[in-house]
Amino acid sequence: MKIYHNIEDFQNVSFPVLTTGTFDGVHAGHKTILDRLKSIAEENDGETVLLTFSPHPRIVLFPDQNDLRLLTTREEKIALLEEYGIDHLIIHPFTKQFSRLSSVEYIRDLLVNKLQIKKLVIGYDHHFGRNREGTLEHLLECGPIYGFDVEEIPAADIDHVNVSSTKIRHALLKGDIATAQAYLGHDYLLTGEVVAGDGRGKKIGFPTANLQIDDSLKLIPADGVYAINAVLKGESYQGMMNIGVRPTISESPDSEDKKIEIHLFDFDQDIYGQLLTVKFVERIRDERKFSSVEALAEQLAKDKESALAILK
C-alpha cells in the first residue's frame, strides 16, 4: 500500500477507484464499502484509493467539543487498511481552509485534477465542501462533465457502519471485549511506547511494561484486568494487562491518572522506548483495592492462571 500525506503527493494511476471517509476502527461495518471498492477496481483493472483526513474533521470544525474518542490511531488505521489490501491511502491534512472549499472546487480541483478519479464510491447522504453543500446529485451532474462515475452505497449498509461504530465504543467503555470485537471483526488494539514506571510490579514478582498512548483521542477501554496478546518487533507474546489507578499501591488512589501496565509471561527483556502493540482478548475482572500488597500478589497469580486459560 502506498501512503500519501497530502493530495498533492498522489501519483496518478490508470483507473483510480476512490472512496472517502474517516474509517475509524476499519471495522466489519466498513467491509461493504471496501469490498465494493476492490470489486470495481478488479473489474476495471484499476486500483483502490481511500481518501481520509488528519486530524479528524470534528476537531477542526468543533474545537470546543472534547468528547471525541477514536477506535484507531493513525498508525493503527494504516496497518488495518494495508492488511485489508487497499492500494493507495491518502491522509490529507484537514484545516479550516480546506473545509471552506466549495463543492465545485472539491470536485474539479481535488477529485478530477489532482486524483483523476474514474469511479467514486460514497455512502448515502454523503455531503462535502463548504457548509456541506455538496451532495450526491451534484456529483451525478458533474460526473459526465468530468468523466467519472458515482456509485452510492445503500442506506442500510451505511446505517450498519454507524451503528457498529457506536456499539463498539459503548462495549469498550464497559469492558465488553467480546461484543466490541464481534463488530470490529478484528482485535481491538492499543499501541504505544514502553516507558519507565516505579518498579513496584517487579518487587512483587510481576514486572510490568508501562504503555504510553500519545494520541489523547484514542479510546481506552474500561478499567480492569485483561488477558492480552502483545506484539513487539514482529514477535507475539501472551500476557495480562491492568488499566486503572492501581488503588492498592498508588500514593494517590483517588487520582484520575490512569496507568496501562502490561505483564508479559515468560519475558525478561529491557524494552524501554520500544513500540508495543496490545491486542485485547478478554476482560478478567474489575480493578479493585486489596488489603495488602501480599493480597494483591496472590490475586495477580490467580489472574495469570485465568489469562493463560483464556489464551490457550
C-alpha atoms as one frame of an Amber mdcrd trajectory, in Angstrom:
protein
   0.000   0.000   0.000   1.307   3.427  -0.967   0.731   6.185   1.590   0.469
   9.888   0.805   0.261  12.590   3.445  -1.104  15.178   1.048  -3.319  15.015
  -2.035  -0.579  16.916  -3.869   1.749  13.916  -3.463  -0.614  11.427  -5.091
   0.781   9.725  -8.167  -1.894   9.112 -10.780  -2.881   5.575 -11.705  -4.662
   4.367 -14.834  -8.087   3.761 -13.258  -8.365   5.108  -9.675 -11.450   3.920
  -7.763 -11.961   6.235  -4.798 -13.871   6.275  -1.555 -13.535   8.807   1.229
 -14.310   8.947   4.933 -12.806   8.666   8.396 -12.972   4.837   8.512 -12.319
   4.937  12.250 -11.780   1.403  13.513 -11.729  -0.087   9.989 -14.396  -2.393
  11.407 -16.697  -5.033   9.959 -19.299  -2.396   9.117 -16.834  -0.780   6.702
 -16.368  -4.072   4.887 -19.240  -3.473   2.440 -17.687  -0.236   1.233 -14.158
  -1.614   0.967 -15.311  -4.835  -0.695 -17.233  -2.862  -3.309 -14.245  -0.585
  -3.875 -11.983  -3.591  -4.508 -14.566  -5.308  -6.713 -14.924  -2.280  -9.009
 -11.149  -1.912  -9.235 -10.744  -5.565 -10.192 -13.485  -5.339 -12.833 -11.783
  -2.365 -14.474  -8.138  -3.312 -13.945  -7.929  -0.287 -11.652  -6.528   0.496
  -8.217  -8.273   1.325  -4.959  -7.784   4.757  -3.410  -9.003   5.749   0.045
  -9.011   9.428   0.973  -9.142  10.221   4.670  -8.141  13.183   6.796  -5.985
  14.099   9.769  -6.802  15.432  12.245 -10.387  14.243  12.471 -12.642  16.945
  10.923 -14.615  17.333  14.155 -11.506  18.571  15.949 -11.088  21.391  13.443
 -14.753  22.270  12.970 -15.846  21.913  16.618 -12.733  22.554  18.753 -14.770
  23.163  21.912 -16.233  19.654  21.847 -13.817  17.363  23.674 -15.824  14.136
  23.814 -14.447  12.626  20.614 -12.752   9.241  21.151 -11.329   7.242  18.269
 -11.106   3.481  17.828  -7.857   3.697  15.902  -4.824   5.924  15.916  -3.469
   6.968  12.535  -0.797   4.244  12.676  -3.346   1.565  13.599  -5.668   2.643
  10.797  -2.808   2.475   8.301  -1.906  -1.051   9.420  -5.512  -2.272   9.184
  -6.087  -0.773   5.733  -2.824  -2.234   4.485  -3.855  -5.629   5.831  -7.163
  -5.231   4.006  -5.395  -4.689   0.706  -6.065  -1.044  -0.171  -3.667   0.107
  -2.905  -3.393   3.821  -2.138  -4.091   5.672   1.124  -4.186   9.471   1.124
  -4.152  11.092   4.576  -4.779  14.731   3.735  -4.391  17.496   6.352  -7.804
  18.776   7.383  -7.720  22.504   8.071 -10.260  25.300   8.270  -9.051  26.498
   4.886  -9.657  23.041   3.408 -13.137  22.941   4.958 -14.035  26.146   3.100
 -13.569  24.618  -0.362 -16.759  24.908  -2.346 -18.313  21.740  -3.700 -17.238
  22.753  -7.209 -13.633  23.257  -6.083 -13.719  19.939  -4.240 -14.903  18.056
  -7.323 -12.970  19.920 -10.017  -9.682  20.657  -8.238  -9.324  17.652  -5.942
 -11.256  14.701  -7.329 -10.701  15.436 -11.017  -7.500  17.469 -11.437  -5.489
  16.032  -8.532  -6.795  12.468  -8.186  -8.126  11.997 -11.729 -10.768   9.588
 -10.456 -12.679   7.257 -12.757 -15.108   5.885 -10.176 -16.289   7.298  -6.843
 -17.926   5.087  -4.203 -19.762   7.029  -1.480 -22.226   6.390   1.304 -25.794
   7.599   1.086 -26.434  11.138   2.338 -22.792  11.971   1.589 -22.003  15.691
   1.885 -18.801  17.569   1.173 -17.437  21.047   0.610 -18.142  24.312   2.399
 -21.143  24.066   4.732 -21.690  20.516   3.442 -23.205  21.980   0.276 -22.038
  19.132  -1.988 -24.484  16.239  -2.481 -24.894  13.038  -4.465 -26.982  14.937
  -7.010 -24.137  17.393  -7.537 -21.697  14.537  -8.113 -24.063  12.873 -10.582
 -24.342  16.138 -12.505 -20.573  16.638 -12.623 -19.683  13.017 -13.422 -20.472
  13.131 -17.168 -18.819  16.544 -17.492 -15.531  15.445 -15.917 -15.572  11.785
 -16.951 -16.170   9.843 -13.737 -18.933   7.566 -12.435 -20.527   7.622  -8.980
 -21.905   4.690  -7.019 -23.838   5.180  -3.792 -23.673   2.567  -1.040 -27.244
   1.796   0.164 -28.612   3.465   3.278 -28.918   0.190   5.187 -25.226  -0.566
   4.753 -24.131   2.890   5.893 -26.510   2.708   8.858 -24.773  -0.558   9.752
 -21.423   1.258   9.731 -22.732   3.972  12.075 -24.473   1.525  14.404 -21.367
  -0.647  14.528 -19.135   2.299  15.482 -21.474   3.319  18.298 -21.838  -0.205
  19.652 -18.083  -0.769  19.575 -17.431   2.358  21.618 -20.147   1.560  24.160
 -18.913  -2.023  24.546 -15.291  -0.990  25.069 -16.252   1.583  27.686 -17.989
  -1.246  29.574 -15.089  -3.635  29.107 -17.222  -5.903  26.916 -14.430  -7.032
  24.615 -16.392  -9.886  23.015 -19.138  -7.580  21.732 -16.688  -4.911  20.587
 -14.602  -7.364  18.630 -17.629  -9.028  17.076 -18.453  -5.672  15.484 -14.836
  -4.816  14.753 -14.075  -8.068  13.001 -10.560  -7.911  14.459  -8.780  -7.426
  17.792  -9.018  -4.059  19.490  -5.556  -2.530  19.650  -3.553  -0.252  21.886
  -0.191   0.849  20.525   2.283   2.932  22.435   5.785   3.431  23.717   7.050
   1.472  26.723   8.063   3.979  29.392   9.632   3.631  32.813   7.347   3.010
  35.786   8.002   2.917  39.514   9.156  -0.719  39.536   6.634  -1.831  42.131
   5.328  -4.679  39.995   8.778  -6.222  39.773   9.116  -6.200  43.562   6.099
  -8.497  43.921   7.047 -10.820  41.094   5.023  -9.231  38.305   7.211  -6.783
  36.357   5.224  -4.590  34.022   5.771  -2.609  30.855   4.066   0.752  31.187
   2.398   1.784  27.948   2.208   5.448  26.997  -0.505   6.306  24.451   0.426
   9.587  22.807  -2.890  10.049  20.993  -5.195  11.692  23.539  -8.240  10.836
  21.392  -7.634   7.086  21.481 -10.448   5.284  23.305  -9.126   3.398  26.341
 -11.422   0.538  27.436 -12.894   0.245  30.944 -10.581  -0.126  33.937  -9.771
  -3.682  34.856  -7.524  -6.671  34.225  -7.406  -8.189  30.743  -5.926 -11.229
  29.034  -3.950  -9.950  26.066  -1.612 -10.805  23.253   1.195  -8.372  22.538
   3.377  -7.707  19.526   6.920  -6.404  19.903   9.244  -6.123  16.899   7.060
  -8.552  14.976   7.147 -11.184  17.747   3.993 -12.219  19.629   3.750 -12.723
  23.386   0.996 -13.653  25.811   0.276 -11.620  28.889  -2.165  -9.706  31.041
  -2.783  -6.016  31.451  -4.213  -3.681  34.046  -5.891  -0.399  33.168  -6.608
   1.895  36.088  -5.272   3.862  39.038  -3.644   0.955  40.978  -5.580   1.631
  44.219  -3.575  -0.862  46.329  -0.120   0.594  45.711  -0.807   4.108  44.465
   0.092   7.019  46.716  -2.972   8.802  45.328  -5.607   6.066  44.853  -8.300
   8.649  44.124  -6.282  10.112  41.272  -7.683  10.033  37.752  -4.171   9.480
  36.376  -4.688   6.052  34.853  -1.884   3.652  34.046  -1.710   0.946  31.414
   0.545  -1.813  32.727   1.365  -5.000  30.813   2.879  -8.133  32.303   4.225
 -10.441  29.599   4.540 -14.109  30.501   7.978 -15.748  30.403   9.562 -12.497
  29.324  12.688 -10.788  30.622  13.943  -8.036  28.311  14.641  -4.327  28.607
  12.140  -2.796  26.185  12.044   0.841  27.349  11.491   3.186  24.440  10.182
   0.477  22.138   6.793   0.375  20.443   4.415  -2.255  21.803   1.010  -3.240
  20.424  -1.561  -4.847  22.711  -4.375  -6.994  21.329  -7.307  -7.377  23.721
  -8.645 -10.903  24.210 -10.921 -10.908  27.268 -11.569  -8.920  30.438 -10.802
 -10.940  33.575 -12.032  -8.721  36.410 -12.562  -5.214  37.760  -9.683  -3.279
  39.214 -10.045  -3.171  42.995  -8.170  -2.278  46.154  -6.663  -5.101  48.226
  -5.911  -5.142  51.912  -2.171  -5.518  51.354   0.483  -5.809  48.669   0.700
  -9.528  49.518  -3.003  -9.958  48.827  -2.547  -8.152  45.523   0.300 -10.509
  44.578  -1.885 -13.530  45.373  -4.652 -12.160  43.148  -2.198 -11.450  40.326
  -1.115 -15.087  40.421  -4.774 -16.098  40.032  -5.188 -13.560  37.229  -2.230
 -15.134  35.420  -3.848 -18.561  35.669  -7.089 -17.129  34.297  -5.288 -15.364
  31.472  -3.363 -18.492  30.477  -6.587 -20.499  30.408  -8.250 -17.871  28.215
  -5.298 -17.554  25.856  -4.988 -21.309  25.495
